């Protein structure tokens, strides 16, 4: 058994996405198997009852704002652009638009992020403990400037998720998605420091989301080299019709949920010298 102890952040993304996702996350929070969850304020399942249930289950866990700027969701602000059929752009198009053609306007994006921040604050009665983004939008060029600006103005005590990893060079270059997040995170960390904002020291949790993935073994690698206060992203939940309508990640959520509920998860944390609380 490991002797050194590290306290990490295990964060379940997408609270608010569907009743099944919400229920799965609350079960893990209630059992002490998570210590953070990121909340989407745009889906139909973000309602007062689900907010109250989360507040009851969360205990000491952190609750953050999961800024949402991709399809199929629609903006809160009427003048947000660019859109497609009244909704945000799909992820691939949004990334290309931000990184290549730079068609986002920082002021327009900031107005939308601020509207989502206000909806969160009104629902929970407080500012978010941290801010991140659905599908990592907080890292995209132009969008990151808007997100950081709003956090600095409306929730300066909140930390912002960056997705730079502490892994071997081989794993960095072979994991193309992770490598892209590493690159995008450099500017986020630099700009956050200039604004006096805090970011998490390291990040883990990306993978291909294939059903054949051995998630328990993969999760063990997420903990390797992760420093104190490092963050691991996860997506547990139950599959329901609302989830299937809104998101492509379905069955993999139940696999993650089952692992985090298992004795194997507790044993792994102890073996790696990791705690959540």
N, C-alpha and C positions, 0 to 999 in steps of 0.2 A: 504494500500500500504506500502511496506517495506521502512524503512527509511535509513538503511545502504546500501551503494553502493559498489558493487564488479565489477571489470572489469575482465572478463574471456576470454579465448581463445576458440572460436568455430571453429573447424578445419574440413574441408571437405577433406576426404582422396580420393585418386585415380584419381586426375586430370591426364589426359593423357591416361586413360584406354580406352575410346571410345569417339566419337564425342558427343553422347548424354550426357554422364557423364560430359564432359567438358562444354557443353552448360549450363547444369543445375547449375553447380558450378559458372560459370561466371555470370549468372543471379542473384544469391544470393549475390555474391560479389558486383556487380553493385548496388544492392538495399541496401547494408549495412547490410545484414543478416548473413554474415560470416566475420571473420577477419583473417582467415588463410586457406591455402589449401596445401596439400602435393602432390608432383608431381612425377609420375612414368615416368622414361625416357626410358623404354624398349618397351612398346607397340607401334604398328604401328601408333597410333593416337598422339604420341608425335612428332609433326612436327613443323616447324617454324611458320606456320600460327596460330596454336593453342597456341604456346608460346606467340606470339605477342598479341593475343586476351586476354590472361590471364593478361599480363602486363598492358594492357589498362584497364581491369576491376578491377584489384586488388586494385588500389589506395593505401591506407595505410596498407592494409592487408599483413600479412607475407606469404612468399612462401617458402616451405621447400622441401627437398629431401625425397621421399618415397622409401627407399632402397628396392629393389625387388630381392628376392632370392628363390622364389617358383614357381612351374609350374602354368601355361603352358609356362612361359617365359623362354627365353634362355639367357645365360650369354654373356656379351660383351667380356670377356677374354677367350682365347682359351683353357687355361690349368685349368679352374675351375673344381673342383671335390668336391663331387660326383654329377653326373648327371644321367638322365634317358632319353634315346632316344634323346640326344642332348639338353634337357631342364633341368631346376632345378628340384629337387625332389618335389613331392606334399607336402602340408603343414604337414599332419600327419607324413609322413615319415621323413621330414626334422626335425621336432621337436624331434622325437625319435632318429634320427641320431645325433643331437646336444646334447641332454640331456642324452642319455643312452649309445650309442656306441661311441660317440665323434669322429666321422670320418671326421669332418671338420678340415681343416688346417688353422690356423689363418692367416698366410701369404697369402695363396691363396684367402681366403675370402676378406682380406683387399685389395688385388689387384683388385678384382671385384668391391668392394665398391668404391675404388678410381676412377675406370673407370666410374662408374655411377655419381660420384661427378663431374668429369671433364666434362661429357656430359651435366650435369645440368649447370655448370658454363659457358661453351661455349655458351649454348643456351640463358641464361638469362643475361649474361655479369656480373655476380656477384656470390658470394658464396651463398648457401642457408641460410635463416634466422634460420633454425632449421633442424634437421634430425630425421626421425622416420623410421618405416619399414612396408611394406605391410605384412599384417597378423601377425604383431608384431614380425617379425624376429629379430629386433634389440635387443630383450630381451633374445634370445636363448643363451645358453652356447656356447662358442667359437665364435659364430657370434657377440655377444655383444662386446667381446674384440677387434675384427677386426673393427667393426663400430666405437667404441670409439677412437681407434688408428688413424683411418683415419680422423675423425672429429678434433681431437687434432692437427693433422699435417696440414690438408688442409683448415679447417674452424673453427679455435679455438674460434671464437666469436659466433658460432652457438650453440643453446641449443639442448639438446637431449631429446626425449620423453621417459619418464618412465611411467608405467601404474599402479602405486600404488594408491589405492583409499582411500578416507576418508569416510567410511560408517560404519554402526553399525556392531558389531560382528556377529549378526544373518544373515545379508545380505552377509557378507563376506563368511561365511561357506556354505551358501545355493547356492550361485552363483559360481559354480565350475570353469567356465571359468575365471571369475573375480579373484577368489582365486589363480589360477595358475599364472595369470598376476601379482598379488600382490607379490607372492613368487619370480618370476623371476626378478621383478623390484628392489628387495633389492640389488642384486649384481650390477645392472646397476647404481643405485644411488651412491653406495660406490665407484665403479671404476671410475665413472665420476668425483667425488670429488677429487680423487687422481690425476687425469689428469688436474684439474682446469677447468672442464667443468660444465656448468649449466644444470639443468633439471627442468622441470615443477614441481611445488609443489604438485600437485594432478591431478588425472585423473578420467574421467567418460565417459560413452558412450557404454559400452559393453552390449549386450543382445543377445537373441537367434536368431534374424533376422527372426522370424516367421511372416507370413503375418497377422495373427490374433492379433498381438501385438498392444495394444493401445499406439502408439508412443507418442502422446502429453502428456498423463499421465506419461508415463515412463520418458520422457525428463524432466518433472518437478522434478522427484526424482533425476535426475542427478545433478541438481542445489543445492539440499539440502546438506549443509555442505561444498560445494565446496569453497575453499578460493580464495582470490584475485589472479589472474594469473593462477588459475586452468584451466585445459583443458578438453573440451568435444569433443570427436570424433564423426563424423557423416559421412554418405555416401549418399548424395543426388545426383540425376541425372535422366536423361531420359533413358528409355530402348531403345536400338537399336540392330541391328543384331551383331555388333561388340562386344557389351557388352555380349550378350547371348553366343557368341562364346568363350569369354575369362574368364567369371566369373560367379559364381553361384548366386551372389547377384544381382537380377534384379528388380522385381516389388517393393520391399521394398524401393528401392532408390526413386522411384516416390512418395511414401507415405511420406518419410522424406522431399523431396523437397516441396511437397504441404503444409506440416506443417510449414516449415520455411518461406514460402511465405505468410502465413496467418496472419490475424490480431491477432489471438489467440497467436501466437508466441510472437509478440510484447507486448501484454498484460501480458503474463507470465513473460517475462523478467522484466517488470516494477514492477509487483507484488512481484517478488523475489528480487528486488533491484539489478538487474544485468545489466551491460552494456557491449558492445563490443568495443566501441571506446570512 
